[in-house]
């Protein structure tokens, strides 16, 4: 009996050796924010950063978005060298901008340009929330306005993918002025017969949602995207009411007439291709 007792070896948890940690490459795996399942990062990227299990749409970088939509080798970037200054001498602003440029390899929070989608030319702007949370600054507003003007001059459609936390506080009133600048550019483009398609991704909030993101000829969004102006808590405190759980989601906005359609990322290129082709002769 004693022999049987002492003969059984207890199993203890072991601490991985340093060598075993080195054998697992950093960044190999990615956890889904929707269902918490873990996937190989390559597998997630192959699925356009959409979870194969629950369909949660993870953020895409600006260039990942471009690669997913445009015919290979056709995209040409505009105004790459246009960057933000520090007009208000806001303390530490230049340092933060420099860190974001190093982290994202972008000069600003939006990439603009021209390319072909299913053999049709379009002007394009895509915001990247990893750069200053996609906040709307003077350089970003200028790049978007220029892209719209280029679309007008070339008589091609303009498509924008938005992702933003709102106005860039370090630029104060100059940031808020971009709402008017871009909206006026869109009005002129529309008066000339131009087609604008806006696709709101997670999150699209603040001054961006209150201006150019919401005034396209077609207003779309990705599933589950947060879309709104002020935050939930501020609204609840103001109206002194509890808001619905799905408030400010893309699905809520669609239900209440603020969107034309919620589009799965895997279906995005096909739909945009059809719309651009359908409106091709109507663009003057």
N, C-alpha and C positions, 0 to 999 in steps of 0.2 A: 504493500500500500504506500509506504513511504517512498519506495523506488518509483512508483507510478507518479507520485506527487512531484518529486524533485526532477523526474525525467522530462516533465513537460516544460518546455521553454516558453517564456512569455515573449510576446512580440511587442517591441517598443517602436514608436515613431522615430524615424531617423532624420537628421538634418542634412539636406543636400550638400555635397561637397562643392567647393568653389569651382572645381573643374566641370562638374555637372551643370552648374549655372552657366558657365561659359559656352557649353555645348548647345544651349538653347538660344538662338539668335534673338536679340532684342527687337520688339516690334513684329514678331512673327505672327502673333495671335491678336484677335480683336474681339471684344465683348459687345454684343448687341445691346443698345440702350433701351430697346423695347421689350425683349424677352429674356435678356441676360445670358443667352447662349453664346458660346465661344466658337469662333471660326478662324480659319487661316485668313490672314489679311489679304492674301492674293485671291482667295475665293470670294471675299467680300467685294474687292475691287472689280473682279470679273462680273459680278452682279450689279455693277454701277453703285456700289455702297448701299444696296438695298438688302435687308436681311432675308435670306432664303426661307426662314421659318415663319416670321411674323409680318414681314413686309415693311418693317420700319425703315424710313428713309433717312440715312445718315448724311451729314453734310458732304458736299463735294467741293474741291478746290476749283478755282476759276478755270484752270487748264484741264482738269478732269472733265469739267462740264463741256468745254470746247471740244475735246477729243471725242466725247460721247455723241455730239450733235453734227459736227461738220464733216463733209467729205474729206478724206485724208489728204493732207498737204495743201488745202485750199485757204486756210485762215491766215489773214494778214493783219497784224496788230497795228492800231492807230495810237498816236500820242503816248508812246511808252515812256518817254522822258519827262512827261508832265507830272510834277510832284508837289506835295504840300510844303508850304513854308510855315513860319510861325508869326503871323501878322499881329497877334496880340501879345507877343513875348510871354506866352504862357510857360511857367516854370516846368522844366523837364520834358516838354513836348517833343523837342527834337530827338531826345534820347529814346523816347517811346517809339517814335516813328522809325528811327534807325533799327531798333530791335525787331520791329515788325517786318521791315524790309529784309533783314537777315533771316528771320524765321520762315517767311513765306516766299522769298525770292521775287516779290512783287514790289513795284515802286509806289503803288497806291491800292486802295481797296476795290478797284474795279478795273477790268480789262475790256477794252473796246477794240473793234476792228470789223473786218469784212471777210466773208467766206461763202462757201457754197453748201447748201443743204439740199441734197437730192438734185444737184445740178442747177439750183436756183440761187442767185446771189442775194444775200441779206446783210444788212448792217447789224452789229451785235454789241451788246454790253452785258457783262456778267459780274456781279458783285461777289466778293469773297469775304465771308464773315470772320476768317482767321486774321484779317488785317484790321486792327482797331475795331473789331466787332462790326465791320462793314459800315461804320459810322459815316454820315454824309458830311464831307468837308468841301472846301472851295475847289480843290483840284479834282475831286471825284465828280462834283457837279459840272465842272467845266468839261471834263472828258465825256460825260454823258451827253451834254448839250452839243458838243462838237460832233459826236457820233450821229445824233439826230439830224444835224445840219448836213452832214455828209450823205446820209440816207436821202434827204430831200434833194440834194444836188444830183445824186446819181439815180434818183427815182427807183429806189429799191426799198423793200420792207425793213422795218426796224424791230428787232426782238431784244427784250431785256429780261434777265433773270435777276431778281432782287433778293438780297439777304442783308439785313441791317438792324442794328439796335437803335437807330434814330440819328439825330443830329450829333455832330462832333462838338462837344462842349468846349474844347480848347480853342475853337475858332469863333465862338459866340455868334453874333449877328451875321457874320459872313457865311456861317454854315446854314443858317435859316434862309438866307437869300437864295440858296441853291434850289429850294423848293419852287420859287417863282421862276428862276432862270430856266430850269428844265421843263416846267409846265408850259411856259411861253414857247419854247422850242418845239414842243409836241403840238401845240395849237397851230403853229405855222406849218408844221409838217402835215398835219391833218387837213388844213385848208388847201394844201397843194395836192391832196388826194392820196397821201401816204398811208400805209398800213402799219399800225403798231400793235405788237403782241407783248403783253406783260405776263411773266410767270413768277409768282411769288413763292419763295422757298423759305424754309425755317431758319431764323425768324425774319419776318418783315414787319417792322414796327416803327413808331414815331413818325418823324417828318417824311420818311421814305414812303410809308404806307399812305400818308396824307397827301402825297403829290404824285410823282410820275408813276409809281407802282400801280395806282388805281385808275388811271385814265387812258388805258389802252383801248383799242377797238375790240380786242379780246383780252379778258382778264382771267388768267388761269392760276392754279396753285398745285403744289405737290401734296400728297396725302399727309395729314397731321401737322402741316405747317402752322406755326403761330403767326397770326396776322392781326394787327390792331394798332391803335395809337397809344393810348395810356395803358399802364399796367393794371392787372386785375384788382390788386389791393386798393389802388387809388380810386378806381371806379366804384368799388364796393363801399369805401368810406364816404365817397361823395353822395351816392344815391341811397346809401344805408339799406342796401338789399344784397342778398346772396345771389351771385351769378351762377348760371348753369355750368356744370363740369366741363362741357365742351366749348365754352365761350372762347371766342377768338381763335378757334381752330379753322382750318380750311373748310372742313365739312360744315361747321356752323355758318361760316360766311356764305357758302354755296346755298344752304337752306334758306338764308335770309336775303338772297338776291344780290350779294356783293361780288360774286364770282360767276363766270360762265361755265366752268367745269373744273373738277379736281382730276388731275391726270397722273397716273402711275408713271414713274421715271422710265420704265421700259417701253412705254407707249409714246413717249414725248417726241422723239424724232419723227416718227411716222405721222403724227398729228400735225406737227409744225410743217412738215413737207407738203401735206395736203392743203393746208391753209395758204401757204405761200404760193403754191401752184394755182390754186383756185382764184386768188386775188391778183395774180401776175398782170393781167391785162388792165386791171382797174387802177394800177399805180401809174400816175402821170409823171 
